[in-house]
Amino acid sequence: MSERDVFEYALLRVVPRVERGECFNAGVLVYCRAHSFVAARTHLDETKLKALDPDADVVGVRAALRAVEGVCGGGEAAGQAAGDDAGRRFRWLIAPRSTVVQPGPVHTGLTADPRAEAERLLDLLVR
């Protein structure tokens, strides 16, 4: 069996009308300190979005999800977080906020491959 490392993850939730509190999963954030790895994988179900809010801004929600992916990736796409390490970017992204795209609680696990874990969690919890 290969060595496994601790990782943390949080779901990205879409809350189309914050005042109602209704939400659905649209992505996952994965962080593994041992690999200096942070990534977001997203999948927006437009049917769910429109069911919760027929007037939802689909383009805006997609842009918010892409922005999270950009921060995870670092570089220019990360904006002000470009110089931060993976852990700081993850902590910034999981901070509670009252916006249409919100992070859920942080969970932990063990993995030998954080990149594959991100895909597995997206398939299991989002799609």
N, C-alpha and C positions, 0 to 999 in steps of 0.2 A: 504494500500500500504506500502511496506517495505521501510526503509530508503535507499536512494541511495547516493553513494559517487562519487566524481569526479575521472575519470581515464583518462590516456593518452595512445595513441597508435600510432604506426608507422608501416607502411608496410615494409617488407624486400623485396627488389627487386634484381633480378638476372640480371646482365648486362654482358652477355658473352663476348662482345667485347667493352670494355670501350670507345674506340675511336669512335665507331658508336653511342653510347648512347641508343641503343635499349634495352628494359628491359621488364620483366614481374614479377608479384607478386609471391613470393614463401614462404611468411610467414608473421607473425604479432607479434609485441612486444607490450605487455600490462603492464602498470604500474599503481598501485593504492596506493597512499601514505597512505590513511586511513587504509588499510589492510596490509601495508608493503609487497605488492605483486608485483612481476615482473615475467613475463613468456614470452616465445616465443613458438609459434606453427608454424610448417613449413610443407610445402607440395611441393615437387619438381616435376614439370611436365616435364619429360625428352623429350617429343615430342616437346614442346615449346622451350626448351633449344637447341635441335638439329636443329630445324627450324632456329633459329637465328645464330647458329654456329655449323655446322656439326662436327667440331673438338673439341667441348667443353669438358672440363675435368669434366665429371659427378661425378666421385668419389671425386674430389677436391671441387666441389660445395656442394655436400652432407656433406662433412667434415666441410666446412665453416658454413653451416646451423646448424649442430650439435654443433659446437663450440659456436654459439650464444645461443643455448638452454642451454649449459653447464654454460655459464656465468650467465644466468638468474637463474639457479638452485642454484648457489653458491657452497660452499664446494670445494673440490679438483678440480672438473671439471671447476671451474671458474678461475683457474690459479691465476694470480696476483690480480684479483678482488675478491678473496675468502673472504677477510675480509671486503669488502665494503657492505654497506647496499643496499637494493633494489633500492632506488633512484639513488645512485651513479652508480650502474651497468647499470640501464636504460639509464642514461645520457651518460655514456661511449659508450653504444651500438648505440645510436642515433646520435652520432657525425658524421658529414659528412666524407666520405672517398671515395677514388677512387679505389675500388676493385671490384671483380666480384659480391660479395654480399654487397649491400648498403642499408642503411635505407632511407626511404622516409620522408616527412615532418611529424611533430607531430600533431595529432588531439586530441580533448578532447570529453568527453561525461560523462554521469551519469550511474552508474550501482549499483545493489545490490549484484552482484556476479561477481567479476573480472575474476575468473577462467572460468565461463560459457561465459563471454564476449569474452575471447580469442578464445574459440571454435566457437562462433557465428561469429566473425569477420573473422576467417580462412575460414569458410564455405561461408560467404557472399562475401569476397574480394579476396580470393586466389583459392579455389577449383573450 
